[in-house]
Amino acid sequence: MVKLGAHMSIAGGYFKAVDSAAEYGMDVVQLFTKNNNQWAAKPITEEDSLKFQQSLQRTGVQRPLSHASYLINLASPKEELWNKSIESMVVEWQRAEQLGLDGVVMHPGAYVESTPELGLERIAKAIEIIHERVSPKNAWLLLENTAGQGSNLGWNMEQLSWLLGRAGGDRKVGVCFDTCHAHAAGYDMSVEDGFKAWEREASKLGVLEAVRAIHLNDSKKGCGSRVDRHEHIGLGTIGLDGFRRVLNHKLLKKLPMYLETEKEQNDEGEEWDAINLRVLRELVD
């Protein structure tokens, strides 16, 4: 069975994200373990972890995942920001371990005024340092493919493959595949030929087998726009057929899938999370 869920709020406690996911009938859940736009992080208590685990057991929600702070940039050429990003990513990974999560999703980074090659080297070196400091037992670090906006790295399969080869190995480093980002980066997810082209490249470069989670987001912008703007399922430039291919793919359908679309209501007052889930489930063969 395809496992579907969404990114949910932790307002009121980590367990609240799980409870909210269950109320929508979700199978899986993603959350932030701290304010995603701040460096500081309030410590996770034993009670926090216990309540979170109890909520998972009570509701049956599975495969909890976190998303790292947007401030982190492991590709930064600036030493101060690079070191600060390493410190923050250590904390993010440790918090995922504390809560018993499947893993933590991270945008690889932006090279800014350096070069893609130097940026990738910085990311790989940073991951090696972070892994050594965390020594993860269960939680994986998942590199998310990006839309390639600005100087963001990890937008093509070649860059992700290089990072996996350099910093992966036995370090519990995998991939989180985002449909919107892939489409915006130039892999046309709206047509079968485009999806097959992505599949062939990802398979050839060892990225497909490294995918452990999927972000299901339609795209406001067109294929190759290199602009990261999420849209509700079927209302963007990927369209329903694009998601049907992902949901029924022989390998991808076995992985947990998470929505990251806007939290809002339609004109009839129905939550879009509920609508998007219903649409997705209707696409599953």
PyMOL commands that set and color helices and strands:
alter all, ss='L'
color gray80, all
select helices_A, chain A and resi 14-23+46-59+79-99+116-134+157-168+179-185+192-204+208-210+239-247+252-254+272-283
alter helices_A, ss='H'
color red, helices_A
select strands_A, chain A and resi 4-7+28-31+62-67+103-106+140-144+173-178+211-216+218-219+230-231+257-259
alter strands_A, ss='S'
color yellow, strands_A
deselect
rebuild
show_as cartoon
